[in-house]
């Protein structure tokens, strides 16, 4: 059906709706002419209207139709009116996979539990190995026939203004892109199904009006505050859109196409704003961590001393929001005190924070271990498997760093024993339970709640451990677990349950953890299968990344600071905010994937996420939020597009220090500030510098690096020939990258060796040595 789908025959129409509050009072529809330009005059809501439309094919997108519809009041006034583009889709079914990026996966069409925040399962049927996918009370299509089924969102609820779907019975998929909004505010995005789910209506509306109710935290029954607009003579609004329809045999085809076209209406590459280099941000955060997070018991708290005194969850946490990740960046780039404390943190973990059964304490406060059940009765012994997998992964990374810095370094025996106990626990649990699930019993190590992608970091962690300790059984389980998660979740188009307080809503944490694991499996085994699966996972990860610079309200903190949202990463479909980075990773898996595949889409994505990360760091000279709340060195996880925390909190809701500080540190030490391939001329700048190729008077090609910021920059430079880009990068690669200093407001040049000579025969080591001499 899809192969012969005629874009010109899609029955698009326009709609005008008048509201009484957020309830429809009157509406009328008009079909659009299938091709070219058309115009219509009509009377509605007491005013005369002109509706002009232009629908045209897209030259470089044979599966696309571009449209522009302008609504104008030519005479009179119209109160409380919204205008819309609609697509009545007749080829529909309950099997249709609906994806609104970061807001709905499979339409969130799963059973829901109306638990208050933080939600935890408590019914016997929701616990156990075969626990079903459950969502909290989030916007969703109804899984039951007959009942009303409608997703009502606005463009602030998604990373790309878009409605998309995949129809398995009909073998096609569609993507309907639009823009953020108009002079009246954000557009609305609606998917409404008929009672027997054989038809659906897709709508882009200006302004977006959610009928009756809207979403606030775990509550879809909040009375809607949306209203139509008041129009006067001469006022007009244009809805611009691009519609793609293409053959699809799997849901992955939808993701793959979305990854290519998601920026089509964004107006080209986003401009970067240079403000704070990685090294300057590192210094601020490092000082903050020594001052506000170090506990003299021997570990780094995830929160500040003040926060830890108020909540045990701000004290030691093993993973998820920092914790066991912190030693790695300090070991790579920390000052002597930070490095010594990182070593003490590792020693504390192995001597004070591990069960005999191999699991580490998920959390600890005042010397007492606690679980991850948020005090819900019966959950005292529940540990998030995600935290355990994070710990195994970053502990092995720490060992790579220590050996990379000193080849004579030897792993302490009790550290090795502790690592092996944790890896053995994963192996034993997988063999007994057939999965690693979402929550484990802290005493037995068995799966308490199964059926989630929460263990997505475990395959990569086990693969690294298997490689490090020469344990083929770890590699075997790593592969088996990765195949299970891939076949059950990734190939179904949804990864779930990475955070511990969202039930099994779709989330970005588990998506990016799965990407990390798949890339590591490729690096460890060399098997191309894992690289192909990593590319599939990366396409899904891109749906969680903001693809354009959201326009924040000018009076908001982010509006006043001219924040650039491109590259920020949405948390999950429950907690409807983007965050400054990936929770809690650098995203170097995307950089590695670019090197192994040559696909620059992955390089662009990590460039956007990494570059924009430092702007969210609160500084003495530039507080990001109330200076009494957001102190120097603090970063908050909120990048609010959505009004889920109230209209007044779009571009705000900045409440204190949070895990993005760890993501920023990892980004600084795991990604290059400048990446170049001298033989091809490829140049990618992640750091806050302006860099270009220039020719000197003697025709030598050099890099000209300008630092337009007020902060000195020390930039890690990774230079390699294109022929070397496919080689495995592995762990702690930054230790091999020289550092180039560019003082504030200055310009310096690098001669990166024999640029433009494709027959260059230098070894990688010799080339690196040449570059190193130039930098120093």
Order of alpha helices (4+ residues) and beta strands (2+ residues): beta-beta-beta-beta-beta-beta-beta-beta-beta-beta-beta-beta-beta-beta-beta-beta-beta-beta-beta-beta-beta-alpha-alpha-beta-beta-alpha-beta-alpha-alpha-beta-beta-beta-alpha-alpha-beta-beta-alpha-alpha-alpha-alpha-alpha-beta-beta-alpha-alpha-alpha-beta-beta-beta-beta-beta-beta-beta-alpha
